[in-house]
Amino acid sequence: MRNQERDGGRPVYIPAGGTLASESRDRLAQAFVPNVRTRAHLCWSELLAVSVTTIFLSALHAAIRLCRDGRACDKGTMSKPSFNFLRPYLHGASRSLKPHHAQAYIALQRRFVQSIAADAYTGPHDVEKQKRLDHLAKVKPLGDYHPRLVYSANAQNMSVRDFNAKYHDISETTSDVVSVFGRVRSVRLLSSKLMFLDIERDTQRLQVMVELKKLAPQDGLDESFKSFKKVARIGDWISINGNPTKTSTGQLSILALQVPQVLAPCLHHLPEKIEDAETLARRPHIHALTSDEPGDILRLRALIYDYVRTYFIESGFMEVETPIFDVSAGGAIARPFETVANELSNIPIRLRIAPELNLKRLIIGGQDKIFEIGRVFRNEGVDNTHNPEFSTCEFYEVGATLPIVIARTEQLIHGLHTAIESLRSTYFPTLTSPESVDFSQPFAQLPFIPTIEQASGRKLPDFSLPDAPSKVLQLYKELGLDAPPNPTLPRLLDSLAEVYIEPLCQNPTFITQHPEALSPLSKSYVDESTGQRVASRVELFIHGREYVNAYEEENSPFEQRRKFMQQLDFQADGHGSIDESYLEALEWGMPPTGGWGCGLDRLVMLFANKKRIADVLPFGTLRNVVSISKMK
């Protein structure tokens, strides 16, 4: 058994069968134990190895010192240093050791302890980082470089943005004492007694002037100034107390009254630009430090969310939340993620693929106008426009017909475009406007069946007949098109739309009157012009990409059951089930309702003028997120 003793609240491990000499124990406690507390990432096997090695070196050092002092090496009393308190294999290993090895072992022990301390602070080994650590350690202990932020009672504590706004029109140094902090973006040494730095916080920059003769007198001022000059580096976070001033060139600055304080040093060299795709994907924080674009995209996303939310609230809608976990996936046709809850281990739980059915339950329960912004999950592929986790907004409005939903969509998208363009140059200047898109109202409309027939030069079969899938497959052969995998009727029709309709939708365009088979949750009717049974549904496409899906909701439990059964017939693998709980909810009476869903990530892509969804997600797609967690 391993005994444990407490020394100042810290554990000191003592081998079985003896006790450490007080000097060895003190050295062990001072040299080893504090580093164990800071090196939280050490695994138990590493800790055991460190413990044994450090105990051995500490004991050896103590014994050799005894020999050196003549207290333990008298031939009449002892033929060699005593290591009886060590475990047998260590005791045996000590027989060949000589006292003149002391300096080597002491140096080894010191180096060993120092390396443990450095590892505890820095993590994985990096040559450039180690040089930086060594440089910092020459000035003061590494643990002193991350102090708590303490605001001065004698200074106005301001952000860089507020500082620039308040003092931008001053013409000379003011008597105000202001405290600001930010990340160092440049360091310029003009002489041994004068330096300039640029700091940045929240996209705002400020010049800092540190002149030795302008600093408040204090003991060791010269040395403190020299030390700061040595360690200050691009990427560091520093705080400054000083007076607002204007330089001779008219640049707003803060004149330091005290030596700036390092709040968090940057241990790595901060490159000016990163073009390596792997680095950008695995280290998004570095990308954000070296480019303004990630921050601009975050601000654009925030503006879009805020505008959409404000639009619905001002239109009388109430924002709600529905469960992300559910037993059924939630309405859309997609493969869900499945998990298990410890409290319900015998029931599979799914992450929602849409909030649709639960939002309709709220409508059935008496709500009139509701919307939700949230995350949804689909266990499917990752490509330029799809990610398994994404954000949507859905609204449901009692009494809204398809023309009302179309009008809301036009109003929202047009207004959002106007708002973004008015702020683009100020808040996200690195992002360009969508290319060749006219957001003028009203948006164009293309009916599904007539557009395909006109573009292909073929008449589409009656989709209500049992042989419709085979006739559409024959049409694929005649047109020289490759059929999609698992060619069900919905998949075949959807692929035809990709070929013949979506490329026509460069400006905002509604695709209307989809075949009923494509829209099981919408109301349907017979279109007089084609004689086909079509859905009361529209999709908004821009640049050939879908942004909005909207329809008049199916509120008949009988028709909804029929359409659910039809969807089961379309699934060749035989998987799937009918959501009886939703059908039961419809039996309580759902009023005529218009529903609408919009992919918010797609909107960010549109107004950031990006072609890949990975470019507008702060941490990229699922592949990027997984690679970040594996980063060494």
N, C-alpha and C positions, 0 to 999 in steps of 0.2 A: 504494500500500500504506500501511497505517496502522501506524506504529511503536509499540512498547510499551516503557515503561520502568518499573522497579520502585522504589517509594518506600515504605520501611517495610513491604514485603510487599504493598502495594496497587498496582494498575495505574494508571498515569497515561498517558492517550492524547495523543500528540503528532502534529500534522498533518505530512504528508509535506513535505519540503523545508525543514525548519528545526527549531529547538528552542525551547522556551518559556524565557522569562526565569525566573530562580530564584524571584523574588517571585510571578510569575504561577503558576508551577508549584506553589509551596507553597500559594497560595490555592486553587488548583484541587483539590489533594489534600485540603486541610482541609475545603473547603466542599462538594465534590461527591462524592468517592469514598466516604466513609463512608456516605452516604445510598444509594448504589447497593447497598451490601452489605446494608442493612436493608430496602430496598424490593424484596424478592424477586419481587413480583408484576408488576413492570414488564416489558412485552414488549420485544423487541429494537428495534422501531421507536421506542418511547418512549425507550429508552436512547440511541439514536443522536441523537435530537433533543435530549435533555438534554445529551449530550456536546458537540455542536456549539455549542449556545447558551451553555453554561457556559464553554467555551474562548473563545468570542468575547467574552463579557462580562469574563472574567478578563484577557484580553489587552488589551482596550480600557481597562480600569481601570489596568493597568500603564502603558500608553502615555500616558494622560492625566496620570498622576502624574509621568511623565518631563517632559511639557510644563510642568506646574505648577512643577516644580523648576528649570526653565530649562535642562535638559540636552538637550532634543531639539527645541526650537522656535526656535532661532536661525536667522534668515532666511539667514544666511550659510552655514549648514551643512545646514539641512533646512527645507523649506517646509511640511511637515505631518508628523504622527506617522507612524512607519513601521509598517506591518502586513505586511511582506513575507513573514513566516512563515505568514500565513494562506493558505488556499486562494484561488484567483483571485476567486471570486464574493464572498467575504467581504472580500478586499482592496479590491475595487471599491466595495463598500458603505460603506467607511469614509471616503470622500472628503468627504462633506458633514458629518461630525461635527466639533464644536467642543469645545475644552477646557472651556468653561463648562457643558457638558452632564454634567460628571463626577458631580456630586452625584446627579443624576437616575438615571444609569446604575448608580452604586454602590448607591443605594437599591433600584433594580430588581433588581440581582443579589442583594442581601441578602434581599429579599422572596422572590425566586425560590428561593433555597436553603432558606429557612425553610419555604416551601410544600412543597418536595420532602420535607423531613424530616417534616413533619406527615402528608403522604400516606403516607410509608413506614410510619408508626406506626399510622395509623387506617384506611386503606383508603378505601372510598367516602365521599364528602362528606356531612356531616350538620351542620346549623347548631347544634343543641343539643350534639352531641358536640364540635364545634369550640370552643364556649364552655367546655366542661368541660376540654378539652385546654389551652386558653389559661390557664385558672384554675390547672391543675396546674403548667404550665410556669413560672408566676410564682414558685412556691415552690421548685422544684428541677427539674433536667432530667428529661424524660419517661422516659428510659432508666433512671432510678433508682427507678422505682415498682414494679418487679417483681424484687425481690432474691431470691436463693436463701434458702430456709428454713433457718435455723441455730438449732438448739435450744440454749438456755442450759445451761451445765454447772452453774449454781447454782440451777436451778429444776426442779421436777417437770413434765415435759411430759405434759399430759393432754388428752383430748378433752373437749368440753363435756358429753357424756353422763357420762363418768367423774367429772368435776368435780361435777356435780349429785348423782350417786349418793353420792360420798364426803362432801360437805360440806353436804348438805341439812338436817342437824339441828344445825348449829353455832348458837351464840347470840351470838357476838361475833367480832371479827377474830382470825384465827389468825396464827401466825408463819410458817406454811408459805409458801414462795415457789413459785408455780405459773405455768406458761406454757400459755396456751390461744390458739387462733385460730379465727376464724369469720367469717361474712358479716354485715355490719352490716345490721340490720333497722330500727333507729330511732336518731335522734340528737336529744338534748335538751340545749340550752345553758341552764343555770340562771343563770350569771353569767359574768363575764370570766375567772374562775378555777376554774370547776366545770362539768363536762359529764357526761352519762350517755349510754351507748349500749347497745343490745341487740344481741348477736351470736347467730348461729344456725349450727349445724352438725349434720348428721344428725338433723334434726327437733327438736333440743334447743336451748333458748334460755338465755342467761345475760346478766345485766345487768353492764355495765362502768361503774365509777365512776372518773373521772379528775379529780383535784383537784390544782391546782398545788402547794399547800403540802405535799402528801403525796408528791410525786415526789422521787426521789433527786436531790440537788444535782449539777449538772454545768454546764459552760460552755455558754452560750447556751440555758439551759433555757426561759426565758420565750419566746424566739423560736421554739423548737421546739414549745412548747405552742400558741402562736398559729398556727403553720403547720399543725399537725394539725387544729386547730379549723376552719381555712379549707378544708381539702381533704376532711375526713371526710364521707362521704356514704352514703346508703342504697345497698346493693349492693356496697360495697367489702369486700375481705377484709383483716382486720387481725389482728395478733398482740399479745398483752398479757402482760406479766409483772407479777404482783401477789399480794396476799394475799387468801384467801377471807374474806368478811365478810358480815354481815347488816346491812341498812339499818334505820333507825328504824321502818320499816313492816314489817320482818320478811322482806324480800325477799333471797334469796341473791344475792350479787354478788361480783365480783372488784375489789379496790381496786388500781388501777394504781400500780406503783412507778417506772415509766418511761413516757415518752410512747409510746403505742401506735405500732406500725410498720405502715405500709400495705404489704401483700403483693401486692395486685392491685386497682387502682382500677376501679370500674365507670364506663365512659365514657358511659353512657346513663342517662336518667331511668327509674327503675324504677316502673312504674305499680302501683297497688294491685290492679287487676283488669283482665283483658283479656276482652272479649266478642266481638271481631271474629273471625269464623270463619276468615278467611284468615290472619290473624296467628297464630292458634292452630295452624293446619295447617302453616304454613311455618316457624314459629319455636317448636318445642316446648320449647326451653330457657327461653324467656321465660314460656311457660305454666307450666312447673315452678317458676319463681321467683315467680310471682304467685298460685299456687294450691297447696294441699296435696294435691289429688286425684291428680295424676300420680304423686307419690311414693307415695301410698297404694296406687295400682294396681300399681306396681312391687313393693311389699312383698307385696301379695296374690298376685301372680304367683309371686314367690319362694317363698312359703309353699306354694302349690299344687304347684309343682315338687318342693319338698323333701318334702312329705307323700306324693306319689305315688311318688317314688323310694324313700323309706324304707319305704313299705308293701310294695313288691315285694321289696326286699332282705331285709326281715324275714320275708317269706313264702318265702324260699329261692330267689329269682330272681337271675340274674346279669345285670348291665347290660352291653350290648354296643354296638358301633357298626358300621354298614354303610355302604357308599359312597353319597355323594350324587350322584356322577357315575356314569352307567351307559349302556350301549348301549340296553337296554330300559328302559322307564319305571318298572316295579316293581310291577305288579299291579292297581292301581286303574284304573278307566275314566275317563280324562280326557286332555286335550291337554297334552303336556309342553313344557317349554322346551328348545330345542336350541341347542347351541353347537359349537365346534370346538376341539380341543386342538392346539397347535402340533406336538406330538410325533406326533400321529395325525391329520394334516390331511385324510386321505381317508376318515375314519370320523366320522359325526355322533355327538356325545355329547349325552346328555339329562340334565337334572336330574331326580332321582327324584320321582315323584308319590306314592310310598309305599315304605317299606322292606320290605314284606311278603314278597316272593319271596326276598330275600336272608336274611331272618330264618328262613324255612322251610328254606333251604339249610343254615343252621347246625343246625337241628333234625335234618335228614337226616344231617348230619355227626356227630351224637352228643350235642348239647347237650339238656338236659332241660327247663329252665325259664329263659327269657331274656326280657329286655325292652329297649327302646330308646326314648329321648326325643330327638327331633331335629326338624329343619326339613324340610319337603317343599314341592314347588313344582308349581303347576298353572296352565298358561297359559290361564286362562279369565277370566271377568268379575269385576269388583269391585262388591260391593253391601254391604248392611248386615251380612251375616253371612259374606261370603266375601272373601278376599284371596289373590292368587296365591302368596304366601309365608306359611306358617303352621306351627305347632308341633303335633306329635302324640306320643302315647305308644302303643306297641304291645307286647303280650306274647304269648308262645306257650308253652304248657304241655303236655308230653307226658302223655297219659292224661286230659286234662280234657274232660269232656262238657259239653253245653250247660247243664245244671243247675249244674255246678260254676262255669262262667264267669258265669252269672247271679248266683250267690251271691257271687262275688268282686266283681262290679260293685256290688251292693247294699252290701256291706261297705265298699268303698272310698268310694263317693259319700256314704253316710251318715256315715262317720267323718270325711271331709273337711269336710262341712257342720258337724259338731259342733266340730271343731278351729277352723275359721274363726270361727264365732260366739263362741267363748270368747275370741278374741283381737281381735275387730273393734273394740271401743271403745278398745283400747290402741294398736294398730298401724295401723289404717286407719279412723279414725272418720268420715271424710267419705263413706264408701261405705255405702249402705244394704243391708239384707238382701234376698234375693229375695222378691218379693211373692207371698203366698198360695201357697206351695209347702210341701207336707207330705213330709218326707224319711223318714217312718216306713217300716220294713220289714215285710213284703215289698212290693216295688213291683208295681203293677198290670201285667197282661199283656193285650194285644189281638191276636188272630190276624188276619192280614192279610186273607185272602179272606172269612171270615164277617163281619168288621166292615164291609167295603165293601158286601157284599150287604145287610146289615141297614140300613146308613145310606142306601143308594141305593134300596133296594127292588127291585133287579134281580139276576138270577142271572148270574154271570160265566161265560163260555164255558170250554171245556177248552183250556188254554193250550198243550197239547202238539200240537194240530192245526194244520195249515198255515194255515187261514183264521182263526186266533185274532186276529191284528191287525185284520183287517177287521171282525170281529164286535165287538171292543172299540171301534173307531171308530164303529160304528153305535150302540153304547151311549152314546157321548159325545153323539151327535146327539139321542138320546131324552131324555137328561138335561139337554140345553141347555148342555153344557160346551164350551169352546174346546179343541180338540186342541193339543198342544204342537208346536213345530217339529220336523220330521223324525220323524213319529209312529211310531217303532218300538215293538215290544211292550214292551220295558223302559221306554221313556219314557212310554207310555200308562199302564202300571200305576203307575209312580212318581207321575204326576200325579193319579191317582185317590186314592192314599194321601195326597197333600197336601190334597186336598179333604175326604176322608171320615174319615181316621184321625188325622192329626197334630193337628188342632184339639181332639181329645178327650184329648190327652196334656198336661194342665196340671201335674199332679203327676208325679213320675218314673214312666214307663210303658214297658214293653217291648212293641214290635211284634214278633210272632213269625210263623213259618211263611210267609215270603215265597215267592212263586212262584219256581221254579228259574231262570227267565230273568233274574231280578234279582241272582242270586248265583252267578256262574260259578266262584268259588274255594271255595265251601263244599260240604260233602256234602249230598245230597238224598235224599228218600224220598217215598213216596206217603202223603198224609194220609188216614186212613180216613174222617174226617168229611166231607171235600169230594171225595175221589177225585182231587184234583189233586196233581201232583208239586211238592213244596215244598222249600225249603232249610232245613237245620238252622242257622238264623240268628236272631239277635235284634238289634234296634236300640233304644237307650234314648233316649226323647224327654222333654224337660221344657219346659213352656211352648210346646209345639208346635215345638221345635227339637231337632235330632239332636245327641247328645253321644257316644254309643258305638255301634260296629258290631262285632258279635262272632259267631263261628260255629265249628262243628266243621269243620276244614280238610279239603278234598278231598285224599285221599292216593293215589288210584288214577290212574296215568298214562293209563289208557284213558278213564276218565270225564272226566279233566281235558282231554284232547284233544277229546273230544266237545263239552264245554262251551265250549272256546275256539273251535271251529268254529261253534258256535251263535252266539257273540258276533260273529263275522265276518259271519254272515248278517244280523245286526241292524244292521250299519253300512251305511247307504244309500250313503255316499260311496265305499265299496269300499276305504277305507284300513284299515290295521291288519295285524298279522301274528301268528303263533303263536310264543310263546317256546319254541323247541325246547330251549334249554339248561335251562329249568326242568323241562320234561317229562323230559329225560334225568336230571335230579337225582332226580325222583320214582321213576324206574326202579330206583334204588338202595335204595328202601324207606324210606318215611316213616311213622313210627308214628302211631297215632290221636292227634290233637293238637287242642287248643282254642286259638283265636286271638282277639285283642281289640285294637281300636284306639279311641283317644279323642282328640278335638280339645281341646288344652289351652287354646287361646285362647277356645274356647267356654266352658270351665269358668270362666275369668277373667271373661268376660262375665256368666255366671250369678251368681257370688258377688259381683261388683261391681254387680250390678243394672243393667247397661248393655245397650242394644238394638243398638248398632253396634259392630262389631269394631274400627273405627278408634279408638274411645274407650279401648280397652284395650291397643293397640299403642303402645309408647313413641314411635314416629315415624309413627304412622298407617298408612294403607294405601299401596299402591304409588303412587297418585297423589300422596299427601303426600310420600313419599320423593323422587319426581322433582321436585316443586316446591321442596323444600328445596335440592336441588343447583343449581337455577336462581336461587336467591335472590341478589339484588344488594345 
